[in-house]
């Protein structure tokens, strides 16, 4: 036990004070949850421009001032909401790919999005709204997004390396090219879905796994790096 | 000759007036060109948020008022610039795919982007900046963008139908699925390039044509529509 702990434990415990502190903490968590929830609805329905600190406050039953004290600014709110959604998506992904390796993990990752995207369309729409907006924005949201994107890329490369070890992919194949094609295919399909509400994203993601990527992976010996393309 | 023409040709011709009108017209075209040019630079360097009517005016050597009179608003300016860039890209595309049919046209279309994207990085960056922003925006820009996207989709479907007739693709293959995979692959790669300046988009687009799409098209019998995916 270090000095600080001894000192702290030496203080008289004020149960009432702790209780009040806890109640306060619970209220903060509750109001944060409500505001995050309402921001997700606003983003999903009307995009970035529909979100104002005031609109979030009104919908969650708080003043603009409270929203502003919580998150500082609209960008602060966006970072909070993106982190919330990223945690949620990452938890889904980890669950779906648990104890799975190689190409099966990539397939499970995409099929999990396919299975969930219509059930949780609001969350996915809000997430990718912030994703595409983050491209444009400067500062903290952009940095966090780049960080998340890099982690996702590392994960895909890890799965592809496992696949190579498991002889699911040719030794010749260029893993960073394959990772780019897998990830940009997903982002491209989702971008189309954001535009076009009638687009059957669920079906296309299943076809991506069961047709497109299957064809790609079973021809992985063709996916090797060439820098010169003769005519 | 109808009534109106007779009436018009009956007016005394004021040469001086016509000359002044032409000079005025040339000045309008010149200032428009300058402002479009400067908007492209601003978009390419700093994205949507870098563009203000004032910044465009200062860079082009005009007042904010003149920019505002020209385009009405920032959105009006964006539509003008998008149309300008769309015409430019469409002209490139038409040139590249002239007298070519089927899969060769799709390949030529993508290789043309690959060959030009680094040479004209500013224009492509500005174009796709507006493209991704248009997703988010409401109103006229969004509508115009959807219109352009539909035309592009129709063009891809036309090429794929030609390919089927030319027996480059299996009769079984689902052309709208193939069109989605081609177009979303391009958009996905370009989206990554917008994020990541070091991304070798030129190489990846060439690999898209010479490896990814070649594999896809030569396995086109696998790309048929299935709505049920058994486990």
Interface residues (C-beta under 8 A of the other chain):
Chain A: X47 X48 X49 X129 X132 X133 X135 X136 X137 X138 X146 X149 X177 X180 X181 X183 X184 X185 X186 X187 X188 X189 X191 X192 X194 X195 X203 X204 X206 X207 X208 X210 X211 X212 X214 X215 X216 X219 X222 X223 X226 X227 X229
Chain B: X47 X48 X49 X129 X132 X133 X135 X136 X137 X138 X146 X149 X177 X180 X181 X183 X184 X185 X186 X187 X188 X189 X191 X192 X194 X195 X203 X204 X206 X207 X208 X210 X211 X212 X214 X215 X216 X219 X222 X223 X226 X227 X229
